[in-house]
Amino acid sequence: MGALCRRCLTLLDESRDMTGGRCRHCRSPKILRHPELFDLTLAHVDCDAFYAAVEKRDNPALSAKPLIIAHDDARSVVSTCCYIARMSGVRSAMPLFKAKRLCPSAEIIAPNMQKYAAVSRDIRQIFEQLTPDIEPLSLDEAFLNLAGTENLHHRTAAQSMAWLAREVEKEVGITVSVGLSFNKYLAKLASDLDKPNGFAVIGRAEALAFLAPRPVSDIWGVGKALNHKLAAEGITTIGQLQHREKAELVARYGVMGSRLYHLSRAEDSRRVEPGQRAKSISAETTFSTDISDVEILVARLWPLCEKVSKRLKQSRKAGKTITLKLKTGKFQTISRSHTLRQPTQLAETLYREVRPLLEKVALNHDFRLIGVGISGFGPLEDADKPDLLAEKAGHDKEVETAIDKLRAKFGDTVIAKGRGLSAKR
């Protein structure tokens, strides 16, 4: 049985190096034990209640208080919350009015994404001291592949990850939880087993037995709809999937059936992909009251198209698939997409393509949120090429380029298109 002290990073012989369940070298009780501890090299790191942890770090007066990160208005949802607030039942993505009812004593702080991004970069620098093989999933979590780093750092992957957790706490002032396994799916599951400030391991020998009693919702990609469908067909645990044939699952659930078959058997061939880039760019807004007036909804589209266009240009990206997202007053999400023949960066093109999607779907609904996104990124040199048969070939691009230059020099408010000035409120 491999054993490791998470505090002093010593590899322990339990018969010789431990007294009363503590490390004899540093007296820490934080001992990690697992038969495959020194054979596993794929890790998932997840910051504990990231936004809330950063705010508590920066304001110690909040340390013992329940804290919710959200814009404090009637239509807001919880971005994240600390573990004290979670004890009252508060959860991420919960409507704020419900969170306030569950935890009326909670402090509420608006999210500061610029600050959180800076902290994320600090953590990333610590990751990079271990391996270049890093795949960030968001500001607060990432996969790390430590295969081949043992000789470089003169320690096992498990020791390196314990060092990383210790270093983040010391240098950044927040805690992380680590999952260590032999593939991405299990590493991500493991990082959630011992939160906060945890370190959990799932090895090959135990994988099937570990997964068997867990709910099918633990499988990557199983959302509410599929979870309900599986439950209606008598499948509630992963173990029940382990007894199904692949052909049967694929026939019943299509491509997702193949994923159900392989992940239920702890089979995940995905690699850690360094430098993983965003697959989409989007902007959305939540209304203070539900809106059913199509004209008002259309007016809200233009600022969102301008935001998405600005982000495309800043990141030197152009996309082909434009998506409209709507959320009804009953929290039902509706989305519609349209794919262009060539990629675009232009707000005018986004608006022209997404407006008909909105007008078709917006009737007979009240909406609390509207969003515009773009994906399917293509070569920048192929973007917004003028149609030589069009009456005003290249006109939209010329106008936006001129507007962008003025805004870069004098600020975003110096000039606006008419539809932006006359937006109906």
Residue pairs with C-beta under 8 A, 6 or more apart in sequence:
1 14
1 33
1 34
1 35
2 11
2 33
2 34
2 35
2 36
2 37
2 38
2 158
3 11
3 12
3 13
3 14
3 17
3 18
3 31
3 32
3 33
3 37
4 10
4 11
4 12
4 31
4 32
4 33
4 37
4 156
4 158
4 159
4 162
5 12
5 23
5 25
5 26
5 28
5 30
5 31
5 32
6 28
6 30
6 31
6 32
6 162
6 165
6 166
6 199
7 23
7 26
7 28
7 30
7 166
8 23
8 25
8 26
8 28
9 155
9 159
9 162
9 163
9 166
10 17
10 23
10 25
10 26
11 38
11 156
11 159
12 18
12 23
12 31
14 33
16 24
17 23
17 24
17 25
18 24
18 31
21 29
21 31
22 28
22 29
22 31
23 29
23 31
32 158
32 162
32 199
32 201
34 201
34 203
35 203
35 205
36 201
36 203
36 204
36 205
37 156
37 158
37 180
37 201
38 156
38 157
38 158
39 203
40 157
40 158
40 180
40 181
40 182
40 201
40 203
41 145
41 146
41 147
41 149
41 157
41 182
42 143
42 144
42 145
42 146
42 147
42 180
42 181
42 182
42 183
42 184
42 187
42 272
43 143
43 144
43 145
43 146
43 157
43 161
43 178
43 179
43 180
43 187
44 141
44 142
44 143
44 144
44 178
44 179
44 184
44 187
44 188
44 190
44 191
45 127
45 141
45 142
45 143
45 144
45 161
45 164
45 165
45 176
45 177
45 178
45 179
45 191
46 140
46 141
46 176
46 177
46 179
46 191
46 192
46 195
47 53
47 123
47 140
47 141
47 174
47 175
47 176
48 83
48 174
48 175
48 176
48 177
48 195
48 196
48 197
49 80
49 81
49 82
49 83
49 86
49 196
50 80
50 116
50 119
50 139
50 140
50 174
51 69
51 79
51 80
51 111
51 116
51 140
52 67
52 68
52 69
52 80
52 81
52 82
52 85
53 82
53 174
53 175
54 115
54 116
54 119
54 174
55 62
55 67
55 69
55 109
55 112
56 62
56 63
56 67
56 82
57 173
57 174
58 115
62 107
64 84
65 84
65 105
65 106
65 107
66 81
66 82
66 84
66 85
66 87
66 88
66 90
66 103
66 105
66 106
66 107
67 81
67 82
67 84
67 85
67 106
67 107
67 108
67 109
68 78
68 81
68 82
68 85
68 90
68 96
68 99
68 103
68 106
68 107
68 108
68 109
69 78
69 79
69 80
69 81
69 108
69 109
69 110
69 111
70 76
70 77
70 78
70 79
70 96
70 99
70 108
70 110
70 111
71 96
71 110
71 111
72 96
72 108
72 110
73 96
73 288
74 96
74 97
74 288
75 286
75 287
75 288
75 289
75 368
76 95
76 96
76 286
77 93
77 94
77 95
77 96
77 286
78 90
78 91
78 92
78 93
78 94
78 95
78 96
78 99
79 92
79 111
80 92
81 90
81 91
81 92
81 99
81 106
83 196
85 99
85 103
85 106
88 102
88 103
88 106
89 102
89 103
90 99
90 102
90 103
90 106
96 108
99 106
100 106
100 108
116 139
116 140
117 139
119 139
119 172
119 174
120 139
120 140
122 171
122 172
123 168
123 172
123 176
124 134
124 136
124 142
126 164
126 167
126 168
126 171
126 172
127 134
127 142
127 144
127 164
128 134
129 167
130 144
130 146
130 149
130 153
130 160
130 163
130 164
131 144
131 145
131 146
131 149
132 274
133 144
133 145
133 146
133 147
133 272
133 274
134 142
134 143
134 144
134 272
134 274
135 142
135 143
135 144
135 272
135 273
135 274
135 276
136 142
136 276
137 143
141 191
143 184
143 187
143 188
143 272
144 161
144 272
145 271
145 272
146 157
146 160
146 161
147 157
149 157
149 160
150 156
150 157
153 159
153 160
155 163
157 180
158 180
158 201
161 178
161 180
161 199
162 178
162 199
164 176
164 178
165 175
165 176
165 177
165 178
165 197
165 199
168 174
168 175
168 176
169 175
169 176
169 197
175 196
175 197
176 197
177 191
177 192
177 194
177 195
177 196
177 197
177 198
177 199
177 200
178 190
178 191
178 198
178 199
178 200
179 186
179 187
179 188
179 189
179 190
179 191
179 192
179 193
179 200
179 201
179 202
180 187
180 190
180 199
180 200
180 201
180 202
181 187
181 189
181 190
181 201
181 202
181 203
181 207
182 203
182 204
182 207
183 266
183 267
183 268
183 269
183 270
184 268
184 270
184 272
185 220
185 263
185 266
185 268
185 270
186 202
186 207
186 266
186 268
187 202
188 220
189 202
189 218
190 200
190 201
190 202
191 198
191 200
193 200
194 200
202 210
204 266
207 266
208 242
208 265
208 266
211 218
211 238
211 239
211 242
211 264
211 266
212 237
212 238
212 239
212 242
213 237
213 238
213 239
214 237
214 238
215 227
215 236
215 237
215 238
216 222
216 227
216 230
216 231
216 235
216 236
216 237
216 238
216 240
216 241
216 260
217 227
218 238
219 238
219 241
219 259
219 260
219 263
219 264
220 259
220 263
221 256
221 259
222 230
222 260
226 253
226 256
230 236
234 240
235 241
238 264
239 264
241 249
241 260
241 261
241 264
242 264
242 265
244 260
244 261
245 261
246 257
246 258
246 261
248 257
249 257
249 258
249 260
249 261
250 257
250 258
250 261
251 257
253 260
262 268
278 315
279 375
279 377
280 319
280 323
280 373
280 374
280 375
281 308
281 311
281 312
281 315
281 317
281 319
281 373
281 374
281 375
282 308
282 323
282 325
282 371
282 372
282 373
282 374
283 304
283 307
283 308
283 311
283 371
283 372
283 373
284 304
284 325
284 369
284 370
284 371
284 372
285 300
285 303
285 304
285 369
285 370
285 371
286 368
286 369
287 300
287 367
287 368
287 369
287 370
290 328
290 329
290 366
290 367
290 368
291 297
291 300
291 366
291 367
291 368
292 362
292 365
292 366
292 367
293 424
294 358
294 359
294 362
294 363
295 424
296 424
296 425
297 358
297 362
297 367
297 370
298 355
298 358
298 359
299 419
299 422
299 423
299 424
299 425
300 370
300 423
301 351
301 354
301 355
301 358
301 370
301 372
302 347
302 351
302 417
302 419
302 420
302 423
303 420
303 423
304 370
304 371
304 372
305 347
305 348
305 350
305 351
305 354
305 372
306 347
306 420
308 347
308 350
308 372
308 373
308 374
309 345
309 346
309 347
309 350
309 400
310 347
312 318
312 319
312 345
312 374
313 345
313 404
316 380
317 345
317 377
317 380
318 343
318 344
318 345
318 377
318 378
318 379
318 380
318 382
318 383
318 384
319 343
319 344
319 374
319 375
319 376
319 377
319 378
320 339
320 340
320 341
320 342
320 343
320 344
320 374
320 375
320 376
320 377
320 378
321 337
321 338
321 339
321 340
321 374
321 375
321 376
322 337
322 338
322 339
322 340
322 350
322 353
322 354
322 357
322 372
322 373
322 374
323 335
323 336
323 337
323 372
323 373
323 374
323 375
324 335
324 336
324 337
324 354
324 357
324 358
324 361
324 370
324 371
324 372
325 333
325 334
325 335
325 369
325 370
325 371
325 372
325 373
326 333
326 334
326 335
326 358
326 361
326 362
326 365
326 367
326 369
326 370
326 371
327 333
327 334
327 367
327 368
327 369
327 370
328 334
328 365
328 366
328 367
328 368
329 366
329 367
329 368
331 368
334 361
334 365
336 357
336 360
336 361
337 357
338 353
338 354
338 357
339 376
340 349
340 353
342 378
342 382
342 383
342 384
342 385
343 376
343 377
343 378
343 379
343 380
343 382
343 383
343 384
344 350
344 374
344 383
344 384
345 380
345 383
345 384
346 384
346 396
346 397
346 400
347 400
348 396
348 399
348 400
349 384
349 396
350 372
350 374
354 372
358 370
384 396
384 397
386 393
386 394
386 397
387 393
403 415
403 417
406 414
406 415
407 414
407 415
